[in-house]
Amino acid sequence: MVHPQKLVVGLGNPNIFGMGTPHNFGRVATERFSGSKGWEWWWTAMSWVKEDPSKSAMFVLPGLPMNLSGWCVHRVVQTIQVDAGARATILIIADDLRLPLGQVVLSPSISGAHRGLQSVAYSLSDTSIPVLRLGANRRHLDMSKGLSHGGVLQTLTPDQCIIFEESLPQALARISGFLLSKG
């Protein structure tokens, strides 16, 4: 097996629990980016994995619930022998309740109370992994229009889905930028 230079991990829940909720934003962005390429998913190390044809990048969807996803990421890193200590090698994509819905921010490291990210940091013994954070906070929306703010496990309304979909091109561009960067 050729060892990929980059690993993109989309956090979310692996089953119907969480579908249509902000908690699966990382998973959706990863699927959307890699899905546009037509590559095949395969199962290894408790995760769904896709490899680009050049073997330079791999996309990972952990097969366990969000809060246990670090274990899956650790297994993938061990199985495919990615240098987990190389900061420029791994990108984690996750929802972030600290950001307004629709905002996309690339942060240089894992921080905050997000349990999925904490699981990854703990499992890899590294917080210096960059995170593409997709805004999930709906409190800023106009409540008079009947838009509920809810938590990360509350289903998005149709209007909220539009806001998320409109943010995806920016997220996909950030993933592309990560893959093209040196490191």
N, C-alpha and C positions, 0 to 999 in steps of 0.2 A: 504494500500500500504506500502510495506517495503521501507524505505528510503535508497537510495544507499549511499555508503561511498565515491564513486568517480564519477565524472562527466567529460566526455571527450567531448569537443565541437569543431566540425570541421567547420571553417568559410569558406564561399563561397557564390555564388549566387544560389538560389533555382530552377532556371529554365534553359532553354537552353542558356540563356545569360551568357556567361562566360565558357561554356563547352569547354574543350580543351585549357584553358588559365591558367596561373599561379594563377589567382585570386581564383581558386577553389581548390588549392592544399590541404588546410586544410580539405575541404569536402571530397575530394578523399581519403586522408589518413584515415580519420575516417570511411568512407564506406568500404574501403579495409580491415581495421583491423576487424571491426565488421561483415562485410560480410563473412569473412572466417569462422565465427562461426555459420552461418546459423540462427541467431536470426531474429525475425520479427520486422519490423518497425511499429510504430503506431503514430498517430497524437495527440498532446496535446500542449497547451500553444503556439500556432503559430510555432511549431517546429515538425520535425520528430524525434522520440525518439526510441531507442532500449535499452532493459535492458538485462543484462546477466542473465542466469538461476539462479545463486546464489544470485541475487538481490544486489550484492555488487558494481556494476558499471552500469552507464547509458551513452549512446552515443547520442549526440544531433546534429542535422543539422538544424540551424535556417531557418524558412520559409519565412523570409523577405530578401531583398537584403543586401549584405555585410555591408554597412554603417549603417544599422538599426538593425543589428543582436544583439546588446546589449539588446534591448527591449525584444527579444525572449528569450535570456539567462536569463534575470531577471525573466520573467514569468515562465520559467521552474524551476528555483531555488525556486521560491515561491510555485509553484504547487506541487513539489515533496519534498519540505522542505529540501533542501541541505543547509548546513551551508556555505553560501557564504563567510563568514569571515575567514574560515579555509583555509589557503593557500594551504595545501596539498590535498584539496578536489577536486579542479577544475583544469583541464588542457585545455587550448585553443590551437588549432592548426591553423596556418595561414601562408600565403605566406609572404615573406619578400624581398623587392627589395634591401635591403642593403646587402644581401648575394648572392653570386654567385649561379646560377642554379645548383642544385644537392647537395648543402651544407645543413646540418641539424644541428640546434643548439637549445638546451634547455636553455631558459633564465629564470631567477627567477621571472621576473615581466613584466607587460605590460609597454612598453615604445615606443617612436618613433611616427611617423606621420601616421601610419596605421589607417585609419578611422574605420575599423571594430573593431580593438582592442580598439581604443578610445571609441567607442560606448559601448563595454562591460565594460570597466573601469568606464565610466560615469554611466551606468545603475546599476552597482553593488556597486558603490562608493568605488572601491577598485582597486588599481594598483598592488597589491602584488600577483596577480594570475600568475602562471607560464605559459609560452608560448613556444610551440614547433614551431620553426620558420623554414620554408622550403624555401630555397633559390630560388628566382625568377628572379634575375638579370642576363640578358643574354649578357651584354656588354663585358664580358670577353671572349666570344667565338670568334673563328677565323672568322672574317667577310669575308675573302677571300674564305671561303667555302660556302658562300651564306647564312649563318645563321643570321637571323635578331635578334636584341636585343629586341626591342619593350617594351611596358609596360605590366602591369599585365592583361590587357584585350585583348592583341593581341594573337591570336592562336599560339600555339607552332608548330614548324616545326617537322617533323618526327625525326630528330636527337635530338632535344631538348626533345621530348617525351621520348626517350631512356634514356637520362641523368636523367630526373625526375624519370622514372621507376626504374633506378638503385639506386636512393637514397631512394626509399620507404622502403626497408628492414630495413635500419637504423632508419627511422621514426617509423616504426611499432615496432621495438625493444624498442624505447624510450617510446612509448605508453604502451607497456607491462611492462616496468620498472616502470612507473608511477603507473600503476594499482597494482603492487606487493609491492610498497613502503608503509611503515607505515605512517599513518597520517589520 
